[in-house]
Amino acid sequence: MARIAVIGAGMGAMAAAARLAVAGHRVAVYERTETYGGAVRRFERDGFSFDTGPGLLPLPAVYRDLFVKTGKEPLESCVELVQVDPSSHHVFADDTRVSLPNASRAGVVAALDEALGPGAGQRWGDFLVRAREAWDRTRRPLLEEPLWPNWSVLAEREPYPAVPHKRLLRTRRAATLAEIGAWELRDPRLVALLDHHALAYGLDPSDAPASAAVLPYLEHAFGTWYVRGGMRELARAVYERCVARKVEFVFGAEVTRVLEKDGRAAGVEFADGTVAEADTVVGTGPGRLGDLVRGGALYTAGAVEPRPEGLANGRVVVCLALRGARAADAAHRTVVHGRDPESELEFFTLGVPPEHPTVRIDRPDDPALRPDDAHEAVVLTSTVPSLTRYDWSAAGAADSVADRMVTAAERAMPGLRERILWREVRTPVHTREETGSEGGGVPAPALASAAGTRLYPANTTAIPGLFSVGGWSHPGGGLAHAGMSGALVAGLIVEGPEFRGSQ
């Protein structure tokens, strides 16, 4: 039985801890804040509750597998999963509206044809077929297996089978998500539908590789799911599974250094100077791990380099406590698309907030989130630059963006402003405080091609006994990918370097 120290209590770290404890190891989790869950947080006030991190769960099979492998009680006995239908309602720039059924290609095609005109649904359906091929080519190496030593194969080949596009006597194929939209979808509303899947993960469609087509495919193929009581309930269930498996949690414990002995990780040192010895150390994110290692050298030459966390885009979340009952026909998630896509992208590069941002509206039909049925808890989310490219702490900066988000949301919820009792605005400043992410950025899932710039460093490091877990390491960010990072790290520790992932 080995002693394992886990730095941080994010979803990936807890997923690894539970699996390692079941394998017979003595696991201790050291979290610098006073709670677990990483970015999966909840804000509560006056009987209202709001998810301030992810609002929906893709690929629930990742967490189903975690619960099957770590105990007798399946996931559904610990939380109530609800498949959201429609998966999303969309309000486009021209105010065209469409509701997309959950996990039904035929239903989506029919809905788009009816709302956008004949042929629109077929173009989107054909795109999903090509996106499925990209998913089939990259699913195992980018989600289910440790990062290949010859990872450059993933960097060089574009897995998305783009349609040839002839222009000025030249034939080209889409290399970015924006080019897929322009050359294959051709309708600005379909382009907006595609782009929002990238923006939801903080990706700029103009430089996101074509392989990002797997993101809308994930929603189409596996559906979107909500956890009754709020997504924080998923974090609670994982935490309780860890505790049931005798994982020790120490909160308010800030790790300042990874100890080394005889060339391998040997424990951790805390801010107060005390130490905890361990045979193996698991940390969250190679960027922060590098700061904890003497010399900062985590990876050998030729490895995927850590991506600067401060350059990743972040989120603004506006929690709205509303008077008045939730409309019976309200969609769980509505996406209000911005009226000027160019100005939205300029926010990331020039730091000028758009007048009409794209806003995701989450309106769960969940009595646990509101004081009574005469009120409603609503969450607005927009993708924004991180602290390194916009001063979110400046006076009025957060409220200015929040005001524009509320105005945009009123296109889908007329009279919204008059219903607001109070609001809470959360920015990348809060993300940095809660997760330790430099600049408050949020990691996106790993993607193939793009010369490897969308890959994350391997879960193993150059220091024996030191592993990296969570959204800033392979296979990247998002609830499903974080859960898989825990599975991969546990497999590498239990089975050794020969571990090749789930079969």
N, C-alpha and C positions, 0 to 999 in steps of 0.2 A: 504494500500500500504506500503510494507516494504522497508527499505533501505538495499540494498545488495552490499557488497564490494567484488569484484572478484580480486584476486591477480594473475596477469599474463594474457597475451593475446594470449595464445596458442590456438590450434584448439578446444580442449575440453572445455577450459574456455569460448571461444567465443560462442560455441554451447550452453553452459548453460546460458550465459548472454542473448542471443537472446530469448531463450524460457522463461526465467524468466521475461524479459521485456514485452513480449506478455501477460504474466499472470497478468500484472498490477503492477509489482514491479519497484522501482526506482533503476537502476543498474549502478554502476560505476566500470570500469575496470582500475586497476593500474598496469602498465607495466614498469619494470625497464629499458628496452631498449627503442629505439626510434621507434619501429615498432611492428606490430602484426604478428601472424602466428607461433610463436614458432620455430620448426625445419623446417617449410615449408618456406624456404627462396629462394631468387634469387640473383645470382651474375651477374652484368652487366658491360661490358667494350667494347668500340670500336664498338658498334652496335651488339654485341653478348650478349645473355642472357642464363643463365644456372640454372636449378633447382638444389639446393644443398641439398635438403632433399628428401622426397619420389618422385619417378619419375612416378609412376602409382597409380591409385586409384582402390582398390578392393571394393566390396560391395557399389557401389554408392547409393544404396537404403537408407543408413544411412543419407546421405546429402540430398537426395530427400525428405525424411521425415522431416528433419530439416526445409527445405524451405516451404514445405506444411504447417507445423505447425506454421510458423512464418510470413506468409504473402501470398498475392495473387499470387505473381510471383514465378513460379516453378524454380527449379534449372537450368533447361535447358534454361530458359529465361535470366539467369544471367551469365552462362558460357556455352561453347560448349563442350559437352562430346563426345569423339570419342572412339569407341571400337577398341582396337588394334588387328590386325590380320595379321600375326600370333601373338599369345600371347607372344611367345618367340622363338628365334632361339638358338640352343645349339651347341657348339663346344667342344667335349669331349677330354679327355686326349690323346686318340689314333687318334685324328683328325676326327673321325666320326662326321657327322653333321646331324641335324634334325631340322625341323621347326614344331612347334606344333600349330595347329589351336586353335582359341579362343573358349572356352566353347563348345567343341564338343568331347565327349568321343569316339565316333566311329572314328572321324577324327584323334584323338591322337593315338588310337590303331593302325590304318592303317599306320600312319606316322612312328611310332616306329617299327612296323613289317618290313616296307620297309627299314628303315635305320639301324636297329640293328639286324635284322634277325627274322624269324618266331618264334612266341611265346613271344617275348619281349613285344609287345603291349598288349597281353592278360594278362601277369603278371601285367603290370602297370594298366590296366583296372580293374582287380580283386582287386588290392590294392585300387583303387579309390572307389570301392563299399564298402569295409570295412571302408575306411576313411569317407565315407558318414554316416555310422552308428555311428561312433564316433562323427561326427558333429551333427547329430540328437539328440544324447544323451546329448550334452553339450551346444548346441546353446543358449538355453534360460538362464540357470544358469550362463554361462560364458560371455554372450554378452548382453542379453536383459533384465536381471533382476538385482536388487541390490544383492550383495553377500549374500548368505544365512547365517543366524545365525549359522546353523549347517554345516558350510562350510567343515568340516572334511569329510563329505560324498563325496565331490568332490576330496578330497585328497587321499582317500583310494581306490576308484574304478578306474581301468583303463578302459576307455570307448572304446578303440580300440580293436576290436575282432580279436586278432592275431591268425594266423594259428599255430596249434601245430607243434612243431619242435622236432624231435627225435635225440638225440645225446648221445652216450655212455650209452645206455639203459635208458636214462632219457627223459621225454617229457617236453619241455619248451615252453613258449610263449614269444614273443618279448616284452620287457619292455622299450626299447629305440628305437629311430629312427634308430640308427645304426644297431640294431638287426633286425629291419624290413627289412632293405636293404640287410643284409647278408643272412637272412633265407628265405625271401619271394620274393625278387626281383632277387637276385643272379647274376645279370649282373652288373659289375662295372660302366657301363654307366648309368643304371637305378638307381644305388646307388647314383651316382653323381647328377642325376636329382632330387632325393629325398632330398639329403643333401643340395642342394643350396637353397631350400625353407626355411630350418632352418637357414643357414648362412645369408640369406638376412635379417633375424630378429635378427641376432647376437647370435643365438643359436648354441651350439656345439652338433652335431648329436650324439656324443657318450654318452652324459648325458641328452639330450632332451628326455622327455618321449614319449612313443609311441603315446600318444594323440596329439602330434605335427603333426600327419598325417592330421589333419584338415587344415593345412596351404596350402599344394598343392591342397586339395579339394576345398578350397575357390576360388582359381584361376580357377580351372576347372569348377566349378558350376556356378560362377557368372561373370566370365570373368575378363579381365583387361581393364582399361579405362584410357584415357589420357584427360587432360583438355587443349583445344587449347589455345596457348599463354603461356603454362607452368603451372605446378601445383600450382605455386604461385597465379594464377588467382582464384583458389578455395578459398585460404585464403582471397584474396581481396573480393570475393563475400560474404563470411561469415561476414567479417568485415563490409562491407557496409550494410548487412542486420541488423547487430546490430545497426549501426548508424541510419538506417531508423526507427528502433524500439525505438529510443531515449536512447540507451545505451551511457553513457558518457565514453570516453577513456582519461586517463591521462598517457602520456608517460614520460619516464625519472623519474618515481616515484618508488623508491626502498622501499619496505615495510620491516621494520626491526623487527616488533613485532605485534602479534595479541592481541588486547586489550580484557580484560575480565572484566565483571561486574556481580556480583551476580551469579557467577558460569557458565556464558555463554559468548559466543563471543559477543563483543560489538563494534568492529571496528578495525582499523589498525593504526599503527604508522609508520612514514616514517623516512628515514635517516636524514632528516633535523630537526627532532623533532616534526613536525606537526602531527596532527592526523585527521582521518576521522571516524566519528561515523557511526555505521551500526547496523541493527538488526540481520543480518546474514552475515557470511564471508565464501567465497569460495576460497580455496587455491589450488595451483597446486603441488601435490606430497606430500605424508606424510613425506618423509625425510626432505624436506625443511620446511614444516609446523611445524614439531617438533622443529626446530630451532627457530621458531617465537613464540612459546608458552612457557610461563613461566613454567619451570619444564620439558618441552619436552614430557609430557605424553599425547599421542593422543588416545591411544586405551586401552581398558580394557583387563584383563587377558583372554586368550583363543582366542583372535582375531588374524587374520593373521598379522604377523609382517612385517613392511616395509622392502623391499629388498634393500640392499646397492646399490645405484645408481653407485658408483664407480667401482663395480664389473661387471656391464653390459658391454658387448662389444660395440664398437663404429664403426664409418665408416671413411674411407678416400675417399674423392671425388676429382677427377681430372677433372677440366673443360678445355676442349681443343678447342681453336679457330683454325679452319682448313681452309687452302686455298683449293679450288677445290669444285665442286658441290657434294652434297649428291648423292650416287648411287641410281638409280631409284628403284632397287630391294632390297634395304637395309631394314632389319627388324628394327622395332622400338626398340626392346630390344634383345640383344644377350648376352648369358651367355657363357663365355669362362672358362671352368672348369680347375682347377689346375691339374698339372701332378703328384703331390705327396700329396695326402690327409693328410697323417700323418704329413708332415712338416707344412701344414696349421694349423692343430690343435695345433701343438707345439708352434705356434706363440702366442696363447692365454695363454699357460702355462709357456713357457720358454722365451718368448719375442724375438725370433729369426725370422725375416721375411722370409717367404718362397721365393724361387727363382721363382716359377711358381704359383702365387696366382690365385684363382678364381676371375674373374672380370666380372661385369655386365656393358654392354655398352648400353647406351641410345642414339639413333639417331632419335629424333622426326622429322617427315616431316612437319616442322612448320616454315613458312617464318618469323613469329614474333620473332624467336630466332636468326636470322642471319642477317647481314647487307645487303646481297643480295644473289642471287642464285649461285654466284661464290664462296661461302663460306659455311661452315657447323659448327654447334655447337654440340659438342659431350661431354657426361658426362661418366666418368668411376667411378665405385664404388666398393670398397672391404670392407668386414667386418674385423675389426682389434681390438686388445686389447684397453681398455680405458687407460687414463693417469695413473691410479694406477698401471698398469702392463707394461707400455712401455713409455719411455720418448719422447713424440712427440715434445717437445720443444728443444730437443738436436740438435746440428748443423748437418745438413744433414739427420736427421731421416726421415722427411717427404718426401724429394726428393728421397731418396733411395727407399722407398716403391713405390712412384709414378713412378719411372723409370721402376720398375719391372711390374707394372700394364700396362704401355704403351707397354712394350715388349710382355706381355701376350695378350693384345688387338690386336697386329699385327697379331696374328694367324687368327683372323677374318677379319682384315682390313689391308691387305698387303700394305706396303708403308706408314703406318700411321705417323711414326716419321718424314718423309720428308714433310708432309703436315702441321705440327704444326707451326702456327704463334707465339703463346704463350700459356702458360698454367697457371692455378691457382690451387693450391693444398690446400685442406681444410681437417683438421684433427679433432680428438676429442677436441683439444684446441678450435677450432671455435665453436664446439657443446656446450662446457661448457660456452663459452662467450654468445652465443645466447639464450640458453635455461636454463642456470643455473644448468644443470645436473652435479652432482659431477663426476669428471673424464671424462666428455664428453661421457658417456654411452648413449645408445639408448634403450628404453624399448621394450620388445617383448610382444605380446599378452598373456593374461592369458591362462594357460593350466591346464587340470585336471591331477589327480594322482600325482606321484612324491612326495608323503607325504606332499603336499601342498606347496612345495618350488617354484612352478611356478605360484602361485596365488598372487594377489595383495591385499593390505588392502581395506576394505570397504570404500565407499564414505562418510559414516557417521563416526563421531569420538566420543570419550568419552566426548567431550566438546559440550554441546548443542549449536546449532547455528553455528557450524563450520563444513564445508564439504570439501572433497578432490576430485579434478577432474583432468583429464589428464592421460597421459600414465603411471605414476608411481602409480596410484591407479586403483581399479577395473573399467573396465575389461582389463586394460593393454594398451600396445603401438600399434602403427599403426594408420593410418588415420581413418579407420572405427571404431576401438575401442575407439579412442579419442572422435570421434563424439558421440558414444554411452554413454561415461562417462558423457558428457554434458547433454544428455537426462535423464540419471538416476539421476544425482544431481538435475536437475530442477524438476523432478517428486517427489523426496524425500522432497524438500523444499515446493513445492506447495501442494502436497497431504499428506505429513507427512509420518511417519514410515510405514504406511499400504500400501504405494505404492509398487506395484509388477511388474512394467515394462509394456511395451507395450503388447497389446493382439493381 
